[in-house]
Amino acid sequence: MISVMTNEENKVLNTNLLIPKTDPSKDKDYKIRTEHVDVFYKDFQALKNINLKIRPYTVTALIGPSGCGKSTYLRIFNRMNDYIEGFRLEGKVLVDDVDLYKDKVLLERLRKDVGMVFQKPNPFPKTVFENVAYGLKIQGVKDKHFIQERVEHALKQVVLWNEVKDDLKKNALALSGGQQQRLCIARTLAVEPNIILMDEPTSALDPLSTGKIEELIFELKNEYTILIVTHNMQQAGRVSDRTAFFYLGELVEEGLTKDIFLNPKKERTQNYITGRFG
Protein backbone atom coordinates (compact mmCIF):
# COMPACT_ATOMS: atom_id res chain seq x y z
CA MET A 1 0.00 0.00 0.00
CA ILE A 2 1.05 3.58 -0.64
CA SER A 3 2.60 5.30 2.37
CA VAL A 4 2.63 8.91 3.54
CA MET A 5 4.52 10.88 6.16
CA THR A 6 3.31 11.48 9.67
CA ASN A 7 4.26 14.76 11.35
CA GLU A 8 7.38 13.23 12.87
CA GLU A 9 8.31 11.50 9.64
CA ASN A 10 7.92 14.78 7.82
CA LYS A 11 10.69 16.10 10.07
CA VAL A 12 13.14 13.25 9.90
CA LEU A 13 12.24 11.35 6.69
CA ASN A 14 13.65 8.24 8.25
CA THR A 15 11.03 5.70 9.25
CA ASN A 16 8.50 3.33 7.80
CA LEU A 17 5.25 4.97 6.77
CA LEU A 18 1.64 4.16 7.41
CA ILE A 19 -1.59 4.37 5.46
CA PRO A 20 -3.17 7.64 6.60
CA LYS A 21 -6.90 6.98 6.50
CA THR A 22 -8.81 4.53 8.63
CA ASP A 23 -12.34 5.66 7.77
CA PRO A 24 -14.01 3.25 5.35
CA SER A 25 -14.34 4.73 1.88
CA LYS A 26 -17.44 4.34 -0.23
CA ASP A 27 -14.99 3.39 -2.99
CA LYS A 28 -12.94 0.97 -0.88
CA ASP A 29 -13.30 -1.73 -3.54
CA TYR A 30 -11.15 0.33 -5.90
CA LYS A 31 -7.36 0.29 -5.81
CA ILE A 32 -7.00 3.41 -7.95
CA ARG A 33 -9.25 6.41 -8.52
CA THR A 34 -8.70 9.53 -10.55
CA GLU A 35 -11.22 12.32 -10.06
CA HIS A 36 -11.47 15.31 -12.40
CA VAL A 37 -7.81 15.04 -13.35
CA ASP A 38 -6.42 17.69 -15.67
CA VAL A 39 -2.77 17.66 -16.71
CA PHE A 40 -0.94 20.56 -18.28
CA TYR A 41 2.52 20.95 -19.79
CA LYS A 42 2.83 24.72 -19.60
CA ASP A 43 -0.11 25.94 -21.73
CA PHE A 44 -0.84 22.58 -23.36
CA GLN A 45 -3.55 20.47 -21.75
CA ALA A 46 -2.63 16.79 -22.06
CA LEU A 47 -5.47 15.30 -19.99
CA LYS A 48 -8.96 16.69 -19.58
CA ASN A 49 -11.24 15.84 -16.66
CA ILE A 50 -10.29 12.17 -16.34
CA ASN A 51 -12.50 10.15 -14.01
CA LEU A 52 -11.58 6.48 -13.75
CA LYS A 53 -11.78 3.75 -11.10
CA ILE A 54 -9.68 0.59 -11.16
CA ARG A 55 -10.25 -2.49 -9.03
CA PRO A 56 -7.38 -4.47 -7.52
CA TYR A 57 -6.04 -7.61 -9.20
CA THR A 58 -7.16 -6.59 -12.66
CA VAL A 59 -5.42 -5.66 -15.90
CA THR A 60 -6.60 -2.39 -17.42
CA ALA A 61 -5.50 -1.59 -20.97
CA LEU A 62 -5.14 2.05 -21.99
CA ILE A 63 -5.67 2.40 -25.73
CA GLY A 64 -5.88 5.25 -28.21
CA PRO A 65 -3.84 6.92 -30.96
CA SER A 66 -0.39 8.39 -30.36
CA GLY A 67 -0.42 11.61 -28.39
CA CYS A 68 -3.83 11.01 -26.82
CA GLY A 69 -2.60 11.06 -23.20
CA LYS A 70 -2.25 7.34 -22.39
CA SER A 71 1.36 7.47 -21.22
CA THR A 72 0.81 10.76 -19.40
CA TYR A 73 -2.04 9.11 -17.51
CA LEU A 74 0.07 6.04 -16.73
CA ARG A 75 2.92 8.12 -15.33
CA ILE A 76 0.80 10.12 -12.89
CA PHE A 77 0.75 7.06 -10.61
CA ASN A 78 4.49 7.08 -9.98
CA ARG A 79 4.85 10.82 -10.53
CA MET A 80 7.30 10.45 -13.39
CA ASN A 81 5.66 13.43 -15.10
CA ASP A 82 7.06 15.62 -12.32
CA TYR A 83 10.36 15.72 -14.19
CA ILE A 84 8.83 17.27 -17.31
CA GLU A 85 9.15 21.04 -17.50
CA GLY A 86 5.85 22.86 -17.04
CA PHE A 87 3.98 19.83 -15.69
CA ARG A 88 0.95 20.67 -13.56
CA LEU A 89 -1.87 18.44 -12.31
CA GLU A 90 -5.28 19.38 -11.00
CA GLY A 91 -7.80 16.98 -9.47
CA LYS A 92 -7.31 13.88 -7.34
CA VAL A 93 -5.10 10.84 -7.94
CA LEU A 94 -5.92 8.29 -5.25
CA VAL A 95 -4.21 4.97 -4.56
CA ASP A 96 -5.48 3.12 -1.49
CA ASP A 97 -7.24 6.40 -0.62
CA VAL A 98 -3.92 8.27 -0.52
CA ASP A 99 -3.91 11.38 -2.72
CA LEU A 100 -0.56 11.18 -4.48
CA TYR A 101 -0.46 14.91 -5.18
CA LYS A 102 -1.92 16.28 -1.95
CA ASP A 103 -0.66 13.99 0.82
CA LYS A 104 3.04 14.08 1.74
CA VAL A 105 4.11 11.03 -0.21
CA LEU A 106 7.71 9.84 -0.13
CA LEU A 107 8.60 9.36 -3.78
CA GLU A 108 11.10 6.56 -3.16
CA ARG A 109 8.40 4.58 -1.35
CA LEU A 110 5.83 5.42 -4.00
CA ARG A 111 8.07 4.10 -6.76
CA LYS A 112 8.69 0.95 -4.77
CA ASP A 113 4.94 0.40 -4.39
CA VAL A 114 4.16 1.39 -7.99
CA GLY A 115 6.59 -0.39 -10.30
CA MET A 116 7.23 0.64 -13.90
CA VAL A 117 8.10 -1.40 -16.98
CA PHE A 118 9.17 0.68 -19.95
CA GLN A 119 8.72 0.31 -23.70
CA LYS A 120 12.27 -0.82 -24.33
CA PRO A 121 14.08 -3.21 -21.99
CA ASN A 122 16.45 -1.21 -19.81
CA PRO A 123 18.65 -3.62 -17.84
CA PHE A 124 21.62 -2.13 -16.04
CA PRO A 125 25.11 -3.03 -17.30
CA LYS A 126 25.45 -5.44 -14.40
CA THR A 127 25.01 -9.16 -13.88
CA VAL A 128 21.61 -10.82 -14.03
CA PHE A 129 21.67 -11.25 -10.26
CA GLU A 130 22.70 -7.65 -9.57
CA ASN A 131 19.92 -6.34 -11.81
CA VAL A 132 17.19 -8.13 -9.87
CA ALA A 133 18.77 -7.40 -6.49
CA TYR A 134 19.32 -3.72 -7.26
CA GLY A 135 16.11 -2.35 -5.76
CA LEU A 136 16.49 -4.38 -2.58
CA LYS A 137 20.02 -3.08 -2.02
CA ILE A 138 18.92 0.50 -2.69
CA GLN A 139 16.33 0.02 0.06
CA GLY A 140 19.11 -0.94 2.43
CA VAL A 141 18.48 -4.69 2.55
CA LYS A 142 21.73 -6.42 3.54
CA ASP A 143 20.63 -9.97 4.37
CA LYS A 144 22.29 -11.96 1.59
CA HIS A 145 20.07 -15.01 2.12
CA PHE A 146 16.92 -12.89 1.87
CA ILE A 147 18.22 -11.16 -1.27
CA GLN A 148 19.04 -14.54 -2.82
CA GLU A 149 15.54 -15.82 -2.09
CA ARG A 150 13.87 -12.68 -3.49
CA VAL A 151 15.96 -12.77 -6.67
CA GLU A 152 15.18 -16.44 -7.27
CA HIS A 153 11.47 -15.93 -6.56
CA ALA A 154 11.23 -12.94 -8.90
CA LEU A 155 13.02 -14.77 -11.71
CA LYS A 156 10.67 -17.72 -11.27
CA GLN A 157 7.67 -15.36 -11.38
CA VAL A 158 8.72 -14.16 -14.82
CA VAL A 159 9.59 -17.70 -15.98
CA LEU A 160 13.25 -16.79 -16.47
CA TRP A 161 14.87 -18.77 -13.66
CA ASN A 162 15.49 -21.96 -15.65
CA GLU A 163 17.10 -19.95 -18.44
CA VAL A 164 19.58 -18.06 -16.25
CA LYS A 165 19.99 -19.99 -12.99
CA ASP A 166 23.33 -21.47 -14.05
CA ASP A 167 24.73 -18.13 -15.19
CA LEU A 168 23.51 -15.47 -12.77
CA LYS A 169 26.85 -13.65 -13.15
CA LYS A 170 26.25 -13.17 -16.86
CA ASN A 171 25.98 -9.56 -18.01
CA ALA A 172 22.30 -8.78 -18.45
CA LEU A 173 23.01 -6.94 -21.68
CA ALA A 174 23.98 -10.28 -23.24
CA LEU A 175 20.43 -11.61 -22.86
CA SER A 176 17.95 -11.55 -25.73
CA GLY A 177 15.47 -8.69 -25.95
CA GLY A 178 12.63 -10.79 -24.59
CA GLN A 179 14.78 -12.09 -21.74
CA GLN A 180 15.87 -8.55 -20.92
CA GLN A 181 12.27 -7.38 -20.66
CA ARG A 182 11.37 -10.29 -18.37
CA LEU A 183 14.47 -9.47 -16.32
CA CYS A 184 13.28 -5.87 -15.96
CA ILE A 185 9.89 -7.12 -14.81
CA ALA A 186 11.65 -9.39 -12.29
CA ARG A 187 13.61 -6.36 -11.05
CA THR A 188 10.29 -4.61 -10.47
CA LEU A 189 8.73 -7.62 -8.72
CA ALA A 190 11.72 -8.17 -6.40
CA VAL A 191 10.81 -5.14 -4.27
CA GLU A 192 7.22 -6.39 -3.95
CA PRO A 193 5.14 -3.59 -5.47
CA ASN A 194 1.36 -3.76 -5.46
CA ILE A 195 0.78 -1.89 -8.74
CA ILE A 196 2.66 -2.43 -12.01
CA LEU A 197 2.62 0.14 -14.80
CA MET A 198 3.56 -1.10 -18.28
CA ASP A 199 4.18 1.34 -21.12
CA GLU A 200 3.99 -0.67 -24.35
CA PRO A 201 6.15 -3.43 -22.84
CA THR A 202 6.21 -5.61 -25.96
CA SER A 203 6.47 -3.06 -28.77
CA ALA A 204 10.20 -3.74 -29.23
CA LEU A 205 9.89 -7.54 -29.03
CA ASP A 206 9.43 -10.37 -31.51
CA PRO A 207 6.14 -12.33 -31.56
CA LEU A 208 7.49 -15.23 -29.47
CA SER A 209 8.79 -12.93 -26.73
CA THR A 210 5.57 -10.91 -26.90
CA GLY A 211 3.58 -14.07 -26.27
CA LYS A 212 5.66 -14.88 -23.19
CA ILE A 213 5.17 -11.39 -21.76
CA GLU A 214 1.41 -11.59 -22.38
CA GLU A 215 1.22 -14.94 -20.61
CA LEU A 216 3.17 -13.41 -17.75
CA ILE A 217 0.80 -10.44 -17.47
CA PHE A 218 -2.15 -12.81 -17.31
CA GLU A 219 -0.52 -14.68 -14.41
CA LEU A 220 0.66 -11.59 -12.53
CA LYS A 221 -2.80 -10.11 -12.17
CA ASN A 222 -3.46 -12.71 -9.47
CA GLU A 223 -1.04 -10.75 -7.25
CA TYR A 224 -0.86 -7.25 -8.71
CA THR A 225 -2.99 -4.46 -10.15
CA ILE A 226 -1.71 -3.78 -13.66
CA LEU A 227 -2.15 -0.87 -16.07
CA ILE A 228 -0.80 -1.37 -19.58
CA VAL A 229 -0.52 1.11 -22.43
CA THR A 230 -0.72 -0.64 -25.78
CA HIS A 231 -1.26 0.25 -29.44
CA ASN A 232 -1.96 -3.41 -30.19
CA MET A 233 -5.72 -3.97 -30.17
CA GLN A 234 -5.31 -7.74 -30.22
CA GLN A 235 -3.00 -7.54 -27.23
CA ALA A 236 -5.48 -5.44 -25.27
CA GLY A 237 -8.14 -8.01 -26.05
CA ARG A 238 -5.93 -10.90 -24.93
CA VAL A 239 -4.50 -9.60 -21.65
CA SER A 240 -6.90 -7.06 -20.14
CA ASP A 241 -10.04 -7.31 -18.05
CA ARG A 242 -11.05 -3.73 -18.74
CA THR A 243 -10.11 -1.20 -21.40
CA ALA A 244 -10.06 2.59 -21.35
CA PHE A 245 -10.07 4.46 -24.66
CA PHE A 246 -8.35 7.85 -24.70
CA TYR A 247 -8.65 10.40 -27.49
CA LEU A 248 -7.20 13.93 -27.60
CA GLY A 249 -6.63 13.93 -23.85
CA GLU A 250 -10.14 12.75 -22.98
CA LEU A 251 -11.35 9.44 -21.61
CA VAL A 252 -13.96 8.59 -24.21
CA GLU A 253 -15.10 5.25 -22.85
CA GLU A 254 -14.14 2.62 -20.27
CA GLY A 255 -15.59 -0.79 -19.57
CA LEU A 256 -15.13 -4.52 -19.78
CA THR A 257 -12.73 -5.28 -22.60
CA LYS A 258 -15.19 -7.55 -24.38
CA ASP A 259 -17.82 -4.79 -24.33
CA ILE A 260 -15.41 -2.12 -25.57
CA PHE A 261 -14.36 -4.30 -28.50
CA LEU A 262 -17.66 -5.94 -29.36
CA ASN A 263 -20.25 -3.38 -28.34
CA PRO A 264 -18.76 0.09 -27.73
CA LYS A 265 -21.18 2.78 -26.67
CA LYS A 266 -19.41 5.72 -28.32
CA GLU A 267 -18.97 6.25 -32.05
CA ARG A 268 -15.38 7.43 -31.60
CA THR A 269 -14.55 4.16 -29.85
CA GLN A 270 -16.16 2.16 -32.65
CA ASN A 271 -14.21 4.11 -35.27
CA TYR A 272 -10.90 3.52 -33.49
CA ILE A 273 -11.51 -0.16 -32.82
CA THR A 274 -12.41 -0.75 -36.47
CA GLY A 275 -9.36 1.11 -37.74
CA ARG A 276 -11.10 4.14 -39.23
CA PHE A 277 -8.53 6.40 -37.56
CA GLY A 278 -5.50 6.14 -35.29
N, C-alpha and C positions, 0 to 999 in steps of 0.2 A: 504494500500500500504506500501511497505517496505520503511523505513526511514533511512537517513544517516546524518552524522554530518556536519554542516557548520563549517567555521573556528572558529567562536566564541564558537559554541557548543563543538568543539573539545577541547577547553580550559576548559570549565566549566562543560560539561556533565550534563546539568541541564535544558533542555528546550525541547519543542516538536520539532520534526524533519520534514524535508520537502523532497519531492521527488526531486532528484538533476537535472534531465534532462528535458528540455522543448522541445528540438528538436524532431520532429516526427520521430519515428523509422520505418524502412521498415518492421519490425516485430512487429508492435504495436498491432497486433491482438493476439499475444501470451502472456500469463501470465508468462510463465517460458521458459527459453532457456538455454540449456547447450551446449557449443561449445568446442569441442576438449578436453573434460575433462578426465584427467588421475588422478587416486588416488593411492597413495602408502602408505603402512604401513611398514616403514623402506625399506627393499629391495624387499618386495612383492608388485606386482602391482595388485590392486583389481579391478580397472576400467581402460579400455583402449579406449581412443579416443571416448568418448560418445558424440554424437550429437543428441539432442532431443528437440522438441518444443511442448509445451502444451498450448492449448487454455483455456481461463477462462471458468468457469461453466461447466466443464467436469469432468468425472471420468476416470482416466488412471490407468489401472492395470499393475503392474510390475510382470511378471511371469518368471519362470526358476528354475532349480534345486538348492538345498541348496549350498551355497558358491559361487554363480555365480555373486554376486555384487548387488543384488536388494536392500537389506537393507542399504548397504553403499551408494548407489545412493540416496535412500530416505532421509538419514540423512544429506546429503550435504546441504539441503535446510534450515535446522535450525542449522547447524554447530555443530551437536552433535558429529560428528567424531573428532572434535578438541580435545576431551578429551582422545582419544586413542593414546597411545605412538607411535611415529614414523609416525603419519599421515601427509601426504603432498598432496596437490592438485595443479594440473596445468590445465590451461584452464580457461574458463569463465563459471560462474554460475550466470545467470541473472534472477531476478524477478522484474517485472515492470521496466526493463531496469537498475536496480541497480545491480552492480556486487558484490555479497555477499562476495567475497574474495579479492577484490581490493579496493572498496569504504570503507569508515570508518563507518561501520555498528555497531550500538549499539545492542549487542546481546540480551539484555532484551527486546528491541522493536521488534527485529527479531522474537524472540520466542513467542511474543504476536501475531504477524501478521501471523506466520506460526505455527499452532498448531500441536500437536503430540498425537496420540493415539497408545498405545503400545499393544504388543501381549497379555499380561495378564492384566486384570483390576488392576489398582493400586490406589484405593481410599486412601485418608489419614485417619488415625484413628481419625476422627472427625465426626461431625454430617453431615447429608445429605446437609443441608443448608450451613454449613461452607466449605464443599468440593467445592460446585459450586461457592461460593462467594470468594474463596481463591485468585484467580488471580486478581480480582478487588481490594481486600484489599492490595495486594502486590503492585499494581500500585498506591496506595495512595488514592483510592476512599473512601470517608467517608460518603457520603450521604446515609443514611440507606434506604430511600424510593427508591432511584435509584438502590441500591444493591438488594433490595427485588424484584423490577420489573425485573432486569436482571436475577436473579436466577429463578424466575417463568417462564420467557420467555424461558430460556435455557432448563429447565426441560420439558416444553411443546414441544419444538423443537424435543427432543429425545423421546417423547411420554412416559415420566416417571412421569409427574406431577400428574396424577390421582392416581398413585400407591403410592405416597409418600407425597402428599400435607397435609395429616392429621398427619404426623409424621416426620416433617422436622428435629426434634431434635434427631431422631434415628441415632445410629452409622452406618455409611456407610458400615462398615465391616459386618454388619448383613444382608445386602441385598444379593440377589442371584447373581451368577456370571454374568448373563446377565444384571441384573439391575445395577450391579457395572460398567460394561463396558459402559452402556448408561449414567450412572452418570459421568464417566470420559470424555465422549464425551461432555456432558453438561458443565462440568468444562472448557473444551476447548472453547466451543461456547460462554460462558459468557463474555469473554474478546474480542469478536468480531474479530476473525482472518479473513483473506481472503483466506488462503490456509490451508487445513487439510491434514496431513500425517498420514497414517494408516499402521502399520506394523503387518500384519496378525491379525487383530482385533477380529476375531471370532475363531481362532484356539483352544482356551481353552473353548469354549462354546458348549452347547448342540444344537441340530438342531433347536429347537423352538426359542431359543435366537439368534442363527445365522440368522434365517429368519427375526427377528425384526431388527437386525443391518443392514441387507442388504436392507430392506425396507427404513430404515432411511438414508442410503447412497444415495439411489435413490432420496429421497426427498431433501437432503442437497445440491445436486449439483446445484439446482436452485439458491443458494446463495453463494456457495463456489467452489473453485477449489480443487479437491481431487485426491491424489495419494494413491494407495493402493497396498501393497505387499501381494500376496496371493499364496499359493501352490495349492489352490482349483480351478481347471480349470472351473468347473461348476459355481463357485462363480464369477470368472472373467467374464464369459459369461453373467451372470445375471446382474451384477451391473455396468460394465464399458462401456464407449463409445469407448475408444481406449485401445489397449493393446501393451505393449512393452516386447519383449522376450529377456532376458539376458542369456548368456552362457559363462562361463569362463571369466567373466569380460568384455565381449563385448556385445554391443547391436546388436543382430542378425537381428531383424526385428521389425518394429513398424507400426501400422496402425489401421484402424477401427476394432473393436473387431470381428465383424462378418467375416471380410476378413481374419484376422489372424487364426480364428478357422476353417473356411470353405474353404478357398483358400489361404493358406500361400505361399509366394513366395520362401522361402528358405527351403531346405531339412531338415536342423537341426530343424527348427520350426515345420515342419510336423512330424518329428520323436518324438519331445517332446510332441506335442499335442496328438499324437496317443498312447503315453505311451511306446515308444520303448526305452526311457531312462529317467532318472530323478526321 
